[in-house]
Amino acid sequence: MGMTAIQAFDQTMKRAVAQLNLYLELADQFRLTHADPSLSSDPKRSPETMTELDDLVRTSLVLAVSAFDAYFTDKFVESIVPFLKRYKATDELVDLLSRAGLDTRTALDLIQMDRPYRRVRALLNRHLETYVTQRLEVIDGLFLTIGLKNLSKNAQAKTGRKQLCKNVQHAIDRRHRIVHAGDLNDRGKVCPVGERQIARRLECLAQFVHSSDEIIDHRLGT
């Protein structure tokens, strides 16, 4: 059996944090060796500028947001069978399944199958392969189909952090700027990484996901 959505998220987040920690370690070394080159054990491998190291921070954020995106898509697919076994399908879910290919013919085929739920899950998984869940309103809309209203708002409330959703959105927006514009500003200058701020953004992403996971599991009775 493969990893659950939350396990996969945690694993990727560990990699993101490792990138950030590597940056902090190498940045300290960079400052020391440039203050006194004799302290370097291998001067040829020392970075020429901090910009080279800064990209470790950017990589960290990109990994973290990728984990965030994958979690919500995977968690939704993971939740479908438990939901359908426990509750009646909502109108929103019926519409989503229809768009995923669950038409009358497919429904009739399901009657003949030993494991019809596996087929339903496969249809959704294929439909959501390119589904981007990096916007909170998209996440809320997706989980509304299984009867969870205002998931992001409730996830924030559960943590007690009033700015959690705002910070999560800032992390996502920064990821977009890194991926689509090389983290350059309007004047073509590389934006400062702000490693402490990025560290807080990673923490917010993790808190949001784990809070959401608890809410979803409670809904499913798991």
N, C-alpha and C positions, 0 to 999 in steps of 0.2 A: 504494500500500500504506500502511495506517495505521501508527500508532506501535505499537511493541511494548509489553508491559506495563511493562517496566522504564523505557522511555523516557517513558511517560505518568506513571509515578510520579515520576521525576526532574523532569519539567516542573512538576508540581503542587507538589512539595517546594520548588522554586525560588520559587514564589509564596508558600508558607508562610514561608520564610526572609525573603523581601522584606518581608512584613508585620511580622515581628519586627524587622528592621533599621529599618523606618520608625518603629516604636515607639521604638527606642533614639534615633534622630535627633530625633524630636519631643519625647521626654521630656527630653533635654538642653536643647532650646530652651525648654521649659516652665519648667524650673528656672531658667534664665537670666533669662527675662522676668519671672518672679515675684520674682526677687531684685532685678531692676532693669528695670521696665516700659519704660524708654526704649530698651532694646536690641531690642525687638520691631519688626520691619519692618511688621507689620500686626496691631496689638493686637486688632482686631475678630475676627480668625480664631484667636486663641489660645484653646485649650481652657480651660474654667472650672475643671475638676478633672482630676486624674490618672485618674479612673475612665473618662473618655472615651477616653483613650489606652490604658488597660489592655485595652480590648476588642480592640485590634489584636493583642495577644498571644494572647487567647482565639481570635480568628479564625485566627491562625497555627496553633494546635494543632488546631483543627477541620479545617482544610485538610489538615494533615499526616496525621491519622488517616484522613481520607477517602481520601487517596492510598494509604495502607497497605491499607485495606480493598479498594479497587478493584484494587490490584496483585495480591493473592492470588487473587481471583476471575478476573481476566483472564489471569493466568499459568497458572492451571489449564486454562482453556479452550484457551489457546495451546499447552499441552503435550500435549493429548490425541492429536492426529494423530501427532506424532513418537513418542509412547509406543506407540501401537497398531501403528505400522510397525516398531517395534524389538522389542517384547515381546508376549507373550500377555496378554490382558486378565485382570486379577485378579478374584476373586469379588466384592470390594468395588466394583470399577469396573463390573462387570456389573450389580450391584444399583443403583448410582447411575444408570447409563444406562437401566435399566428404569423407574426413578422419573422420569427425564427424558422418557420416552415412546418409548423404543426397544423396542417390543413385537415380536411375531412378524410382524405385518403390515408394520410399518416395516422390519424386517430384510429381508423379501422384496422390498420396494420398493427397498432399497439395492442389491440385486443388479443391478437394471436401470439404475441411475444411472451416469453417466459419472464423477461425483465423489462417491462415497459418503461419504468422510471429511468433506466440507464439510457434508453433512446431519447427521452425528453431532455435529460441532462446533456447528452451529446449534441442535440440540436441547439440548445442554448449556448453551449461552449463554442460551437462553430460560429454562431451568430455574433457572439460577443468578443471574438478573437481580436477584432480591430476597434473595439469599443473603448474609448478613452474616458477613464473615470478620474480625471484630475480636476474637475470643477465640482464644487460642493453641491450645486443645484442638480448636476447630473447624477451624483451619488444618491442624493435625496430622492430623485425621480425613479431611479432604478429600484431602490429598496421600498419605495411606496407600493410597488407591485406585490410585495408580500406583506402589506399592511403596516409597514413601519413609517409613520409620519415624522417629518422633520428630524431625520436621523442625525444630521450634522449638528443641529441646535441642541439636541438631547445629549449627544456625545460630549459637546462642550460643557453643558451643564453638569454632567456626571463628573468631570474633572475639577470643576470649581474655578476654571481659568476663563475669565470673561473675554479675553482676547484670543482664545485658542483658534477659532475659525479664521480670524483675521491673519494670525501668524501662519497658519497652514496655507492660506491663499497667497501670502507673501512668498512663502517657500516655493510654491508652484510657479508663480510669476517669475521668480528669479531663475528657476530651472529653465523656463521657456527662453529667457533672455540669453542664458548660457548656450543652450542647444541651437537656437535659431539665429542668434546674432553674435556668438562668440563672447558674450558678456561685455560687449562694447557699448559705450554710451552714444548719444546723438552726435558727439564731436569725434567719434572714432577712437576714443581713449578707453583703455581697459578699466573696468570698474574695480574699485578696491574689494577684496573678497569679504572682509569683515568676518574673520573666522569665529569670533565669539558669537556673533549674531547667527551665523550658520549653525553653530553648535546648538543654539537655542531652537532654531528652526527644526533641526533633526529631532530634538526632544519633543517638540510640539507634534510633529508628524507621528511619532511613536505613541504619544499619549492619545491622540485622536483615534488612531487605528485600534489600540487596545480597548479604549472606551467603547468604540463602535462594536467591536467584537463581542463584548459582554452584553451589549444591548441586543444584538442580533441573536446570540445564543439564548438569551432569556426569552425572546420571542418564539424561538423554535423549541423551547423546553429542553435544551441540551446543557 
